[in-house]
Amino acid sequence: MFRSQSTISISISGFTLNLEVYLCLDLVPITSVSYYYYQRHEAQPTFGYERVYVSTLNNITSSSEICNFTISIPTSEFHVLVKSGSASDAKVTCPSGILGKYDYIYYPKDNSSARCINSKDLWDGCTDKTMVTFNYSTCTQNIAYSGGGVVWCVANIGDTYGVVYNNDSWLVSSKDDRLATYRFSCIVGNHASASIAPGNCTSQQTATSYPVKWNSINLINDNAGVYLTLNPYGKAL
């Protein structure tokens, strides 16, 4: 369980409230250096549908007030923790839905033109089944929010949902989602198409559409999120 170090002030009908934000993490070990977890809270519309607990100052008397183990959280809505400096030891076999070699076409959520329409754009989740690599020599568009084109699988749920770790030396912050890079992203694939979200998987994320928030209406972050169609080079694994 975590508590914010600073407070949040909001005004309601002329009154100012100082609030604290709490996180209750339900941790499940993956490897000796990694976990996946669920945030045991109701989604908060006021806070971008994040699952957090918000309280007025010094108003918590028991951890049971913060952690809600009775709510139903979608299985896909998981997050990942990896020990700093140990990402290479956190690698696991990628989910079967993203294994294989594919030519891909990239469709940004901002409705701009499709990219990577060259027939030689290579998604390789076959050579090493603990990672996915992208050949940027034919299309320079970042895939899976990685500038270097190499991501390691560090967690998966079922055959389609996988969280990957971007091994870039540094990250790029940009309001243009096509340029931004993130340390983690979620890939959901089914051998014919895939969606990619920055950070963690979302409850409504599927392989056949852009990622959206848990209520299927609110988009993740403006134009964040990627949809790809996949054309196998050979037999999917």
C-alpha positions in Angstrom: 0.0 0.0 0.0 1.3 3.5 -0.9 0.3 7.0 0.0 1.1 10.1 -2.0 3.8 12.3 -0.5 2.0 15.5 -1.5 -1.6 16.4 -1.3 -4.1 17.4 -4.0 -6.3 20.5 -3.5 -9.8 20.7 -5.1 -12.5 23.3 -4.8 -16.1 22.3 -4.4 -18.8 25.0 -4.1 -16.3 27.5 -2.7 -14.7 25.1 -0.3 -11.2 23.8 -0.7 -10.5 20.1 0.2 -6.9 18.7 0.6 -6.8 15.1 -0.4 -4.4 12.2 -0.2 -4.1 9.5 -2.8 -3.6 5.9 -1.9 -2.6 2.8 -3.9 -3.3 -0.8 -2.9 -1.4 -3.3 -5.0 -2.3 -6.9 -5.2 1.1 -8.4 -6.2 1.7 -11.7 -7.9 5.3 -12.8 -8.6 6.4 -13.6 -12.1 10.2 -14.1 -11.7 12.6 -13.4 -8.8 12.8 -9.8 -10.1 9.3 -9.0 -11.3 5.6 -8.9 -10.4 2.3 -8.2 -12.0 -0.3 -6.5 -9.9 -3.9 -5.2 -9.8 -4.9 -1.9 -8.2 -7.6 -2.8 -5.7 -9.8 0.3 -6.1 -12.8 1.4 -8.0 -12.0 3.4 -11.2 -12.2 7.1 -10.5 -13.7 9.3 -13.3 -12.4 12.5 -11.7 -8.8 11.1 -11.9 -8.8 9.8 -15.5 -10.4 6.5 -14.5 -7.3 5.5 -12.6 -7.9 2.9 -9.9 -6.9 4.9 -6.8 -8.4 5.6 -3.4 -8.8 9.3 -2.5 -9.4 10.6 1.1 -9.4 13.8 3.1 -6.2 14.3 5.2 -5.7 12.0 8.2 -9.1 10.3 7.7 -7.8 6.7 7.3 -8.0 4.4 10.3 -7.5 1.0 8.6 -6.0 -0.5 5.5 -9.3 -2.2 4.8 -10.7 1.2 4.0 -8.2 1.5 1.1 -8.0 -2.0 -0.3 -11.1 -3.3 -1.9 -10.9 -7.0 -2.6 -14.6 -7.4 -3.3 -14.7 -5.5 -6.6 -14.3 -7.3 -9.9 -11.3 -6.1 -11.9 -10.9 -7.3 -15.5 -8.1 -9.8 -15.8 -6.5 -7.8 -18.6 -6.2 -4.7 -16.5 -2.8 -5.6 -14.9 0.4 -3.7 -14.3 4.0 -4.8 -14.1 6.9 -4.1 -11.7 10.5 -5.0 -12.7 13.5 -4.5 -10.4 15.7 -1.6 -11.6 18.7 -2.9 -13.5 17.3 -6.4 -13.8 15.1 -6.3 -16.8 17.1 -8.9 -18.7 16.4 -11.4 -15.9 12.6 -10.6 -16.1 12.2 -11.9 -19.6 9.5 -14.5 -20.2 8.1 -16.3 -23.2 5.8 -13.9 -25.1 2.1 -14.8 -25.4 1.4 -17.0 -28.4 -0.8 -14.3 -30.0 2.2 -12.1 -30.8 4.7 -14.9 -31.7 5.6 -15.2 -35.3 7.0 -13.2 -38.2 4.8 -10.6 -39.8 4.7 -7.8 -42.2 2.7 -5.0 -40.5 0.7 -1.8 -41.4 0.6 0.9 -38.7 -2.6 2.9 -38.2 -2.2 5.9 -35.8 -5.3 6.8 -33.7 -5.2 10.4 -34.9 -6.6 9.3 -38.3 -3.5 10.3 -40.2 -2.4 8.2 -43.1 -1.4 4.5 -42.6 2.3 3.9 -42.3 4.7 1.1 -42.9 2.9 -0.1 -46.0 6.2 -1.6 -47.5 5.9 -5.4 -47.8 9.2 -5.9 -46.0 8.3 -4.3 -42.7 9.2 -7.1 -40.3 7.7 -7.9 -36.9 9.9 -10.8 -35.5 8.5 -12.6 -32.5 10.0 -15.9 -33.7 13.8 -15.8 -33.6 13.8 -15.3 -29.8 10.4 -16.0 -28.2 11.2 -13.8 -25.2 11.3 -10.6 -27.4 9.8 -8.9 -30.4 12.0 -6.9 -32.8 10.9 -4.5 -35.5 13.0 -3.7 -38.7 13.0 0.1 -39.0 15.1 0.1 -42.1 12.0 0.0 -44.3 9.8 2.1 -42.1 11.1 4.4 -39.4 7.8 4.6 -37.4 8.3 3.6 -33.8 6.4 0.4 -32.9 5.5 -0.6 -29.4 6.8 2.8 -28.3 10.4 1.7 -28.8 13.0 3.9 -30.6 15.4 1.0 -30.9 12.8 -1.5 -32.2 13.5 -4.2 -29.5 11.1 -5.0 -26.7 11.3 -7.8 -24.1 8.2 -9.7 -22.9 8.0 -9.5 -19.1 4.4 -10.5 -18.4 1.5 -12.1 -20.1 -2.1 -13.0 -19.4 -3.5 -15.9 -21.5 -2.5 -16.2 -25.1 -3.1 -12.6 -26.3 -2.1 -10.1 -23.6 1.6 -9.2 -23.1 3.4 -6.4 -21.4 6.8 -5.6 -22.9 9.8 -3.7 -21.7 11.5 -1.2 -24.0 15.3 -1.5 -23.7 16.0 1.9 -25.1 18.8 3.8 -23.3 16.5 6.8 -22.9 12.9 7.7 -23.4 11.4 10.4 -25.6 8.6 12.6 -24.2 6.3 14.0 -26.9 2.7 15.1 -27.3 2.8 13.4 -30.7 2.1 9.7 -29.9 3.9 8.6 -33.0 7.2 10.0 -31.6 6.9 9.2 -27.9 8.6 6.2 -26.3 7.7 4.5 -23.0 9.5 2.0 -20.8 6.5 -0.4 -20.8 3.7 -1.0 -23.3 1.0 -3.6 -23.8 0.6 -5.7 -26.9 -2.5 -7.6 -27.6 -2.3 -9.8 -30.7 -4.1 -12.6 -32.5 -1.8 -13.3 -35.5 -3.9 -11.2 -37.8 -3.9 -7.8 -36.0 -2.6 -6.2 -32.8 -3.2 -3.2 -30.6 -0.6 -1.5 -28.5 -1.1 0.8 -25.5 1.5 2.8 -23.6 2.1 1.5 -20.1 -0.3 -1.2 -19.1 -3.1 -3.2 -20.8 -6.6 -1.8 -20.5 -9.8 -3.7 -19.6 -11.4 -3.1 -23.0 -8.2 -3.6 -25.1 -8.5 -6.2 -27.9 -6.3 -7.2 -30.8 -8.9 -5.8 -33.3 -9.3 -2.2 -32.3 -7.6 0.8 -30.8 -7.0 0.7 -27.0 -9.6 2.6 -24.9 -10.3 3.2 -21.3 -12.2 0.8 -19.2 -15.7 2.2 -20.1 -15.1 1.8 -23.8 -15.7 5.5 -24.4 -12.8 7.5 -22.9 -9.6 7.2 -25.0 -6.4 6.6 -23.2 -4.4 9.8 -23.6 -5.8 11.9 -26.5 -4.4 10.1 -29.5 -2.4 7.4 -27.6 -2.6 3.9 -28.9 -1.8 2.0 -32.0 -3.6 -0.5 -34.2 -1.7 -2.8 -36.6 -2.7 -5.3 -39.2 -0.4 -8.3 -39.5 0.4 -10.4 -42.5 2.3 -13.6 -41.6 5.6 -14.3 -43.4 5.2 -17.9 -42.4 3.1 -20.1 -40.1 2.2 -18.4 -36.8 3.6 -20.2 -33.8 
